[in-house]
Amino acid sequence: MATRVGLVFGGRSGEHAVSIRSARTIADALSTGANGQRYRLVLHYITRGGGWLVGDGAAAALSGTIPAEPDDHLPKVPTTTHQVDVWFPVLHGPNGEDGTIQGLFTLLDQPFVGTGVLGAAVGMDKQAMKAAFATVGLPQVRHVCAAANGLMHPDKLVNHVEQRLGYPCFVKPANLGSSLGISKAGDRGGLLAGLRAAAQLDDRLIIETAITARELECAVLGWGTLDASVVGEILYDTEWYDYTAKYSPGHSSLVIPASVPQAIHDQVQRLAVQATQAVGAYGLSRVDFFYQEHGQMLYVNEINTMPGFTSQSMYPLLWQASGVSIEELVHRLIAFAQARHQRRAFTPAH
């Protein structure tokens, strides 16, 4: 019998639209070739208000027609667990990539694609992520952690950042993805404005020194033994790799494999696996790097434990260039999820 895959997409984060685009790619991959016989899709659309839609409403959302049904008539948790053998959450950002939905599926005692609660939560929060990276000695650019309530004394906070980092610097909410809420500051006024804007989106903030560097990415796949893909590079025509550059056609391009020395390529692969292990993640991740050619310096920028699967997304393209088709990729991810859950079921509780 075909394995019933609960494909979950949408969600309450600012990356709602990206999630839908990613889900379309995965739905196609699960319906193509041998996967068409292996799997049967059970679509689950989470509205911006947090309601769960299945059936025709979810299918309409996947095709781009967002249902107008009021959220207060919809359940806030899945009511279809008996119809699903394995979950495939394609949710980016808060409530989907931060351990929240991973905890739900863990409580339901059902297998799900991707990392568990720990890896998702640590990988999502940039403050916790950078602390985990530092613990195992991964190279990072200089950064400062801050809290939104630090703006109650703005001069003190800005002075601290200026003393530690100087300009230019990037201001980021700690728990958003797709470059949402990020700004580049070149002076005191820009820094204060960036901090205030980020504080509207998150209570935890991160400020990083801005460096001139190439941006490399590496995909990681596996459970137990982790494999790294070939390395890719992102080129863009904006000042930095913002939301527009990421998701608007014509603003960025991908070079796969990246034109870097073999030693740098190999080092990126090693560091990508180490970064994934450092946050306790498994299943899939994409690790982003800064590469300064002068001195051949590599810095780990961040990890994404549920990377995009859109037509422009680096994660599936990196694996395609490594010899793993999108159809095989999603098949392996589901197999990892089932194996992980089976092992957990036979591990005695302490």
LOBASE-233070 format. One record per atom (N, C-alpha, C, CB): x, y, z. Coordinates in pm, whole numbers, plus 50000, padded with zeros to 5 digits. Atoms other than C-alpha are relative to their C-alpha. Glycine has a CB too. Layout:
% residues N
XYZ
...
***
This chain:
% residues 350
500834987950000
500005000050000
500865012550000
499065000150121
499274987450005
501115035649932
500075006350138
499355009749900
499824992849874
502515054950227
499275013349991
501515002150032
500774987650000
500215083550320
500855011150063
498664998350079
499134989149957
502245115750346
499175012450029
501085003049892
500694987849962
500765144950537
500865012149969
499624999750149
499224988350041
502215174850350
499395012450063
500045001249845
500504988449924
501895205450574
500695012549948
500254998250152
499434987850057
502375240450432
499165012150039
500114998949846
500674987549961
501405276850480
500615005150129
498464997850017
499494996349868
501705286150845
499825014750034
501434996550009
500264986749946
501595317351058
501185009549988
499614998850143
498814991550007
505035331250977
499955009049877
501274991449997
499884991250115
506065358150733
500444992949874
500955011050031
499555007850115
507315330550503
498904990949947
501214991750038
501185007550041
503795317850436
500024997149849
498735007650037
500045001550145
503975323850060
501134991049950
500075013649932
498875008350039
507425307850032
499704985350030
501285004550073
500355013749962
506115277050213
499104993649895
499314999950137
500905005450102
503345272749956
500794996349875
498885010249966
499195002850119
505865274949672
500874987650022
500885012149966
499195011949970
508125249449843
499144987449995
500665001450138
500885011649994
505185226149899
499614995149861
498755003250080
500335004050136
504295226549529
501114991349941
499765012349910
498875007750052
507785214249440
500014986050060
501325007250030
499975013049932
507615186449699
498824991449958
500015001850151
501185007550044
504085176449599
500244993949861
498765009049997
499705005150134
505235173049238
501004988450008
500575011249910
498975010449987
508275152649343
499444987150058
501155005050087
500605011849939
506135129149552
498984993249908
499335003850130
500985005650094
503805123449256
500634995649870
498915010149972
499285002650124
506485117348992
500734986650005
500985011249971
499235012350011
507995084648874
499574989550101
501465002850016
500305010649903
508255056749130
499295005450124
501294993050042
500674994149882
507105080749404
498495000249984
500525014150024
501444999950023
503685081849241
499334987150048
499715002049853
500505012749949
503265045149340
500294998350148
500604988549921
499595001749859
505045047849675
499135007950096
501445004150017
500594990549905
503145077249822
498645005049953
500935011750021
501274993150025
499705092449850
499985012550086
498774990850032
499964987349929
499485129149945
498715002750076
500265011249902
501124995049921
497225141550222
500365014550034
499744991250132
499604985949988
497415179450195
499405006550124
499585007749876
500414992349881
497245201350507
500505014349985
500554993450131
499654985950011
497185239050470
499715007050132
499225006749883
500194992049878
497735260750779
499835014549957
501214998350100
500284986250038
496165295050735
500905009650076
498525003350026
499214990049929
497835327250841
499535001950143
499945013349926
500524999249864
495615326051147
500204987550081
498555003249996
499685012349926
496715290951242
498994988949987
500165003250141
500975010650019
493695270951127
500494989649901
498685005749952
499575011250085
494205236850963
498894996649901
500384987550086
500925003650107
492505229850630
500514987649928
499835011749900
499655012050077
492475196050453
499034999049882
499944987150088
500915002450111
490845183150138
500065010749894
498624998950050
500094990550111
489645207149871
500615013650036
498565001749958
499454987149958
490615237950073
501515000249994
499545003450140
498545000950003
494195226350107
500514999149857
500494987950081
499615001250141
494385216749740
499915013549930
499134989749928
500154986750059
493115251349644
501145009150043
498655006150040
498904991749950
495715267949864
501314996549931
500144998550152
498765004350067
498475247249705
500075005549858
500094984649999
500034994950137
497375259149362
500005015149994
498794994749928
499914985549997
497395295249476
498705007250033
500495004949872
501294994049965
493735301049562
499764998350150
498844993549918
500115000949855
493635309049933
498545000350040
500785011650069
501415000549960
490275298450082
499655011550092
499704986650068
500464988749919
488205325650247
499284995650127
499095008949917
500715005149881
486835303350523
500575006350126
500104984650007
499514993749877
487035321150862
500804990450087
498835005650081
499145008649918
489775308151089
499304994550123
501215007650042
500635004549875
487475305551389
499154987649981
499155011150058
500725012350027
485705276551219
500934988249978
499115001849880
499045010450032
488905256851171
500714995050125
501025005349899
499235005149887
490755233751413
501405005950000
500074984649995
498654994649986
494095245751546
501064989050005
500105008650123
499105011550004
495635210951540
499464990349897
500134993150142
500505009350100
495415182851286
498984990350058
501164992249939
501035009749958
492325160851311
500044987649911
498605006449995
499915010650101
493535136551046
501154990450026
500165006249862
498835008349971
496295117651226
499804985549955
500325000450148
500275013850042
494595084651142
500124998249850
498614995950045
499885000650146
494915093250773
501445001749952
499125010549936
498624996750035
498685100050783
500964989650058
500375014050051
498965009249955
501625075850802
501275007450037
500294989649893
498814992149972
504395101850795
499705014449960
501254994449923
500244985850027
504315139850812
501195006149927
499735007650132
498964992750071
506235162650579
499705015050017
500064995949847
500274985849979
506135197850726
500925008749913
500175003650148
499234990950085
507235223450467
499695014250048
499654998249845
500314987449934
506995252950703
501295007250032
499164997650128
498804992249976
509595280350717
499715010650107
500495006749869
500144989349902
510145303751010
499274995750126
499285011449938
500665002949872
508285306351344
498794990949984
499585013050065
501095009749993
505775279051434
500144988449902
498705007049976
499825011150091
507185256151170
501414994849995
499585003949864
498595003650011
510955256251183
500725002050133
500675008249892
499414996349871
511505264451550
499774989650109
499445013250046
500265010549903
510595231551717
498544998750039
500805002350122
501415000149959
506905239951758
499254988249940
499325013049959
500765010950063
505385216351502
500724986850018
499785003049850
499255012249972
508185191351563
499564994050135
501525002850001
500505004749871
506985189551924
498614993949989
499995011450100
501355005450020
503405184151809
500054985949943
499205009149906
499925013350061
504335154751588
500654989850094
500785000749869
499395008949901
506525140551864
498964995450101
501175007050072
501075003649907
503565141552104
499004990449936
499275012650049
500905009050071
501425124851838
500624986349976
499595006249868
499265012550019
504105097551818
499904995349855
499484989150096
500025003450141
504185098951440
501295005049935
498765006149930
498764995750067
507225101051210
499795012949921
500524989049908
500074987550077
507995134351046
501355003049939
499535011750088
498794996450072
510535147250798
500685011750069
499685003349853
499234989049943
513305169350928
500514996950138
499175012550004
499395001749870
515065174551254
498965000250112
501025010850024
500894999949886
513595171551602
499915013750065
500474989950101
500264987549930
512665197951857
501305007650027
499274997350132
498764993249962
516205205651973
500685006549880
500964990250065
499314994650117
517805209751631
499245011449937
500214989249899
500804989450059
514915230651505
500075012750084
498554995449985
500024988249913
514795253651807
501345007250003
499604996050141
498674993849994
518545259451831
500385005849864
501064989750044
499684995250133
518915262851455
499235012449961
499764989349900
500844988550036
516105288351436
500435012750071
498564997050033
499664988149920
517225311851714
501475003349978
499704997650151
498624996850038
520335329651590
500925001950121
500015012649916
499164998949881
521555337151943
500434986250049
499255007450112
499685013649956
521335300452046
500894992949898
498714991950023
499215006250107
522725289351710
501465004250008
499435003849863
498634995149995
525795311451738
500734995150125
500035015449995
499395005549879
526395299752093
500404985449979
499025001150119
499675014050029
526265263451976
501204999049906
498794992849937
498864999950091
528665271151691
501295003250076
499795010149886
498824995949925
531055288451930
500514988750089
499695012450085
499625010749908
531035258652166
500914989749933
498764993150054
499175009950069
532545235951900
501095006749916
499124991149910
498894993150063
534895262651768
499845003549854
501194992150015
500214996350140
533285270751434
500305014849980
498564996749956
499664986050024
534565303251280
498765008349965
501035001149888
501144991350024
532055331851286
500475014549995
498934998150109
499694985749995
532035369251220
499655005150139
499215007949889
500284994249868
531985391651528
498535004050008
500925012350027
501424997049984
528485396551667
499695003850144
499154988049958
500494995949869
526545410651960
498564995250014
500105015650019
501385004049971
523395396052115
499335011150080
499954986550078
500734989449930
520725420052238
498554995750019
500075013349922
501425002249975
517185420452373
499225012549960
499744996350149
500814988750044
514375442352246
499815010250112
498644995249951
500204990549890
513875457252591
501265008150030
499564992750125
498814991749987
517445470052569
499815013849939
501184993149935
500284987050061
515945498252363
499355009650098
499104998249879
500444990849896
514565512252685
501135009650037
499524992250126
498814991649980
518115525852715
500794999849869
500884995050123
499425001450134
518965530752345
501455004349989
499195007849904
498614995350012
522185550552392
500974989650053
500185013150076
499145010349942
523645523452612
500174988349903
499434995150134
499945011250093
522775496252360
500815003649876
498594995649961
499294995850120
524035515552059
501495001850029
499405013049944
498594998349963
527255524852239
500704986550009
500135007450134
499425013449984
527845488152320
500304993949863
499064990850080
499795005550134
527405477751956
501135007349930
498715001049917
498944992350064
529635505751833
501384996150053
499775014950021
498715003649940
532385496152076
500444986049959
499915000950152
499665013950032
532195459051989
500184997749850
498934990850051
500015003250143
531555460351614
500375011549909
498664995049962
499824989050093
531595494651459
499054998849881
501445000649951
500865000050118
530105500751114
500824996049876
499365014049979
501435003350006
528795487850884
499714987050076
499544998749853
500425012249931
526805460851061
498574996549959
500085001850154
501355004850030
523685440151010
499234998150131
500054986849918
500905002149886
520745440051253
498954989849958
499335013650046
500915010850036
518605408751258
499104996050117
500794987949951
500805007149900
515635394751449
500604986150014
498474999249959
499345012949981
516905362651603
499214988349944
500254997750147
500845011650031
513965341051496
499185001349873
499104997450112
500674999450129
512985350251142
500964995249892
499505014449970
499195004550112
514195336250812
499735008249877
499764985449972
500194993450129
514315346550446
500385014750001
498574998549955
499504986249989
516105378850547
498925009850045
500565004549867
501064991149953
512855392650694
500485007950121
498724992050034
499684991649886
513405421950929
501465003850012
499584993350124
498574997249993
517125424750850
500295013549935
500824988849931
499584987350057
518735458550787
501505001650015
499255011850066
498574997049994
522235471450722
500175014350049
500684998049861
499794986849941
523425500650932
501415004949971
499764999650152
498704994050028
526205524150830
500385011150095
500035005249862
499734989649902
525915549051112
499064998150119
499825014249937
500755001349876
524345554851453
498495000649977
500435011050098
501424998850028
520995565851315
499444987549934
499755011849913
500445012250067
520745535651086
499954988250095
500904996949884
499975010949902
521665512451371
498795000750091
501305000550083
501144998549910
519005526551602
498704996749929
499965014350056
501215003150077
516375524751328
499884985149975
500015007649866
500025014450024
517355488951248
499644992250125
501344995549950
500325006749873
517195478551613
498525001350031
500845005950114
501424997949972
513745493751652
499124991949906
499665014849989
500785007850096
512475477051336
500054985150034
500525002449857
499865014249965
513845442851438
499264996850129
501484996350014
500685002149872
512425447051790
498494998949985
500345011250097
501435001650025
508955449451638
499654985749961
499555009649891
500235013650051
509385413951510
500464989150095
500704998449869
499435010349913
511315396051784
500525006550128
501144992349928
499464995149873
512325400052148
501514998050008
499324993050118
498585003149998
515785386352072
500615004849869
500264984750020
499384993950117
518145404351835
501454995949990
499885015350007
498585002850022
521535398151682
500555010949909
500214985749938
499344990050083
523935423951541
501354994349961
500145013950074
498775006150051
526815412651319
500805010349922
499674987949911
499164991450083
529755430351168
499844996149853
501494998850044
500155002650143
529375433650791
501384998749937
499195011349930
498715002150066
532245419750587
499774998649849
500724987550057
500045002150144
532985418950215
500454985749973
500905010349924
499695014150018
532815382550117
499054993849899
499934992450133
500875008050085
531405357249873
499104991550090
500824991149902
500955007849920
528365337649993
499874986049941
498625006950005
500035014150041
528615299749973
498974992550083
501404993650016
500975008249928
526085273350070
500264985249974
498565003749959
499815014450011
526195236050133
498794993150061
501334995450070
501165007549951
523335211250178
500464987550074
499084996149883
499685011849918
523405183750440
498774990950003
500435004150146
501085009850006
521325152050429
500404987650079
499674996249852
499735012849934
521055121750652
499554999650145
501454997149993
500295002549860
520395106950989
501004989550047
498504995350021
498895008549957
523195090951187
501265004549930
499714985149970
498904995250083
525715095950909
499495011349912
500604988549914
500424988450077
525445130350750
500865001549876
500065012850085
499304997750126
526375136750387
499875014649960
499454990849890
500004986250047
527295170550239
500015000249848
501225007750056
500094998550144
526495181749886
501225007549946
498725007449961
499044990850057
528695200149644
499695014050053
499964999749843
500164986549948
529155236849735
499515009249889
501335005350059
500524990350096
527205264549562
500285014250046
498514998049979
499814985849969
527565302249545
498805007949953
501295005449933
501104991150035
524925329449539
500575013249951
499055002250122
499664986950053
525365360049319
498725008249995
500664998949857
501204991749996
522965389449351
500355014349962
499344999550140
499774986450047
522505424649222
499565010650100
499305002149869
500364990749894
521325440249547
501205002150091
498774994950080
498874997249911
523545454649821
500324987850086
499705012150088
499815012449926
523005422950020
498854990649964
500055002650155
500935010450044
521015390749984
498705000850079
500644986150016
501244997749927
517615403450097
498864991649942
499645015049997
501165007950039
514095389250053
499735001349850
498755004350080
500254997750143
513685405249708
500984992149914
500105014949967
499005007350076
516945390549583
499774985050006
501405003350051
500195014449983
516015356349719
498844994649917
499774996850146
501235005850054
512535352849576
499435007149878
498984999850105
500464993250121
512175377049283
500914996249884
499985015450019
499185004250115
513335364148943
500855011649947
499114994749887
499134990250062
516275382048790
500925007550092
499195009649929
499174992549905
517855395449108
501174991850053
499155004750116
498915008349950
520065365949194
500204988149909
499724995350144
499705012150076
521725335949038
500854990850084
500725003449866
499275010249926
523245303849163
501094994149912
499054989050051
498885006450070
526615289649063
500294986950071
501275009249996
499835013349942
526815252149123
500764991249902
498624993750037
499304997649873
529435240649190
500695013650001
501034988950026
499324987349987
531075271949324
501444998949951
499975004850146
498624999650048
534365282049168
500925004350115
500145009749878
499114997649886
536585278949475
501074989250000
499215000050136
498975010349990
539805260249550
499454987250063
501205005150082
500495012749948
539285223349624
500104999450152
500764988449938
499835000249855
540605228149977
498875007650069
501355005950039
501114992349943
537935254750045
498694992349985
499895013849931
501205008150023
535225232749891
499904988950105
500024993849858
500005011049903
536215203750117
499785005350141
501334992349993
500164994249866
536405226350422
498555004250023
500935012050018
501414996349988
532905239750356
499164987650031
499495006849871
500755012349975
531565204250343
500194995150144
500434989149902
499745004449863
533265195150672
499305009050101
501514999650029
500614990649908
532065226650846
498484999349997
500475014249968
501465001250011
528505221850716
499494988450085
499594998049854
500375011549917
528325187550879
500195003350148
500824987549961
499744996349860
529885200951201
498975009750053
501395006050014
501014990249957
527425229951213
498664993250026
499845011049894
501245007449982
524485206151171
500034992050129
499754990649880
499865007649877
525795184151450
500015009150123
501284991749996
499864990849886
526515214351672
498645004150056
500785012349959
501324996049951
522825224051690
499114987950028
499335009249899
500775012149973
521685187951725
498994996749893
499295001350130
500955002150109
520015186551384
500334987549920
499985012249908
499835011550090
519535158251135
498905000949895
499944986350079
501004999950105
517425149950832
500485008449884
498675005150052
499554990950105
518145180450620
500365013450060
498915001649892
499634986549962
519835213850658
500785006449887
500835000150132
499144992550092
521475240850452
500825009450086
499175007849891
499114991749920
524505258250598
500625010649908
501114991350070
499544988750080
525525292550471
501325005350054
498955011149998
498654995749964
529055306550469
500355013349935
501024989349959
499314988750061
531025338250407
501424995549965
500015012550095
498655003850042
534235333250210
500765012449954
499954989349888
499124989050038
536935359950195
501214994149928
500445008350125
498935005750080
539305351549915
501385004550049
499835003949854
498734995449945
542045373350061
500234993250136
500015015850015
499745007749878
543505350550324
499254986850005
499635008150118
500805012350006
541045322650224
499354996950135
500884988349956
500695001449871
538945328150537
498554995849978
500065013250080
501385004650002
535685309350587
499335003050133
499934984949969
500784997649879
532985319450836
498644993349983
499845015450029
501355005750003
529835299950918
499025011350031
499854988150103
500994989549979
526915323850880
498814994750078
499555005749866
501165005449929
523845303350974
499614986649942
498825009849993
500555012850045
521995270650942
498505001649983
500324988650101
501435000150025
518515265050804
499564985350000
499625007249864
500375014149985
516865232450916
498754996249921
499804996750145
501055003050098
513925235250675
500185009749884
498555001050063
499714990750110
515425251950367
498924999849894
501344996649938
500994999050104
513325263350077
500144989149895
500085013449936
500045009750109
512295239249800
499375006149876
499234987550043
500564993650119
511175264949544
500914997449879
499825015250022
499205002050121
512445264949185
501325007450005
499215004449878
498774992349986
515095290149293
500814996050121
499685014650007
499375003449873
516085272649614
501274991849981
499034992450086
498705006450012
519645261449664
499984985450045
501025007750081
499905013549942
518975230049870
499754988849897
499014998750114
500195010950096
517385207549604
500945000949880
498574999849951
499094998650113
519625222049332
501404994950033
500075014649956
498705005249958
522765213849531
500014984749994
500345004850141
500045014650002
521645177749566
499864994849857
498854994950086
500085003950141
520695175949199
501384999849936
499075009449923
498634999450053
524245186849114
500894989450062
500605013850025
499245010649933
525475160049355
499534986249958
499905001550151
500465012850051
523595132949168
498754994550064
501064990250015
501225004549934
520425131249379
498835008449946
500115001450157
501134992950058
517235140549193
499035004450111
499274991249897
500974995449901
514415158949371
499084988650042
499185011849943
500865011449966
512305127249353
500714990650098
499614992249872
499245008449908
515045106649519
500235007050132
501344996149938
499754992249878
515715134449769
498824999050097
500275014749964
501155000649909
512175135349909
499744985750046
498745005749931
500155014049960
512065097249908
500954996750115
500274990749880
499045002649892
515235095950121
499585007050129
501405004749958
500414992749879
513905122450359
498884992750074
499535014149963
501085007549937
510775102050422
500544987150062
498894996849898
499405012349945
512845070450470
500765003050129
500954993649896
499304996249878
515025088350727
499015002250113
500845012849977
501024997249898
511905100050911
499444987150057
498875008649941
500575012649954
510495064950929
501014992050082
499524991749881
498965007349927
513805049551038
500255006250137
501314999649919
499794993049874
514305075851307
498874996950098
500105015249976
501145002549913
510805070551443
499984985650049
498695003249928
499975014049961
511175032851443
501054997550108
500274991049878
498965001549900
514425035251637
499565005950133
501305006549954
500494993549878
512835059151886
498974991250070
499405013749967
501045008549943
509955034951935
500584988250077
499074994949891
499375011549934
512385007552040
501045004350105
500654990949895
499064995149899
514475029852268
499275001350133
500635013849958
500704999649872
513485024352634
500005014250058
500654990350100
500094987149931
512295055252822
500754999450131
498545004050025
499244999849876
514425065953118
499285008750102
501445005249975
***
